[in-house]
Amino acid sequence: MTDYLQTTRTAYDTVAADYAELLRDHLAGSTWDRAVLGAYTELVQAAGGGRVAEIGCGPGRITEHLHRLGLDIHGVDLSPEMVAVARKWYPHLDFHVGEMPGLSIEDGALAGVVAWYSIIHTPRERLPEIFADFHRIMAPGGHLLVAFQVGDEVRHIEHAYGHDISCDAYRLSPEKITEQLGEAKFSVVSTLVREPSEEFESTQQAYLIARKQ
Ligand SMILES: C[S@@+](CC[C@H](N)C(=O)[O-])C[C@H]1O[C@@H](n2cnc3c(N)ncnc32)[C@H](O)[C@@H]1O
């Protein structure tokens, strides 16, 4: 496993329980997040539905929300501790340990992939490998949802959710991600950039929905 995956896994293993508690009911107060997830669900369903995976699902709160909206969804995460929390909280859903790129999902299997703030720990030059892997596991016409913080900084995080950790988080450009998705043969169908609305957000937030060509 490459260094950045190892440090990211260790960081999320360390914070898993506290991260999960803090964010458990967060969606209830996030109008835009729920709007994006609702629109995404409608797009997947209108295209005929099918299996969806949340890659980098953490404690599974987004997976559960999308399940409640009607998607046939499971979760995958790098952090075994995060997967353990997700399995405990949402035992009716499937969660697996896995990493992007190199996902253990067969070619063309999915109608959708959700990467909700999970590409943010990947060095920018490695993102094309992840988008190629998403393209591989999705059926033609499938929908990809990517959420991330907007910017061009790399932040080294040494303390989070009450714990000392060490990992990097990359803010990203919606324009650059759109370009990289295009190179991976996705067409971006929607871009929402919203202003930071809460105390712990300090930058704009971006939500891109793209269709596999
Ligand atoms: C900020 S959390 C978001 C979790 C969840 N999507 C949510 O919104 O609550 C990022 C998650 O992505 C996972 N992650 C980061 N890089 C990953 C990778 N390369 N493959 C799989 N999971 C990854 C982390 O372990 C962590 O659980």
The ligand as a Gaussian input file, in Angstrom:
#p B3LYP/6-31G(d) Opt

LIG

0 1
 C      -14.035000      12.819000       4.881000
 S      -14.390000      11.098000       5.044000
 C      -15.985000      11.011000       4.240000
 C      -16.754000       9.787000       4.651000
 C      -18.204000       9.742000       4.164000
 N      -18.280000       9.808000       2.710000
 C      -19.003000      10.843000       4.809000
 O      -19.276000      11.854000       4.155000
 O      -19.279000      10.729000       6.011000
 C      -13.309000      10.373000       3.823000
 C      -13.386000       8.849000       3.801000
 O      -12.761000       8.403000       2.604000
 C      -11.981000       7.276000       2.904000
 N      -10.916000       7.211000       1.879000
 C       -9.950000       8.122000       1.653000
 N       -9.174000       7.730000       0.637000
 C       -9.667000       6.531000       0.202000
 C       -9.283000       5.615000      -0.815000
 N       -8.235000       5.861000      -1.621000
 N      -10.030000       4.497000      -0.989000
 C      -11.092000       4.239000      -0.184000
 N      -11.500000       5.064000       0.817000
 C      -10.788000       6.216000       0.998000
 C      -11.474000       7.508000       4.321000
 O      -11.078000       6.307000       4.973000
 C      -12.671000       8.183000       4.975000
 O      -13.519000       7.261000       5.598000

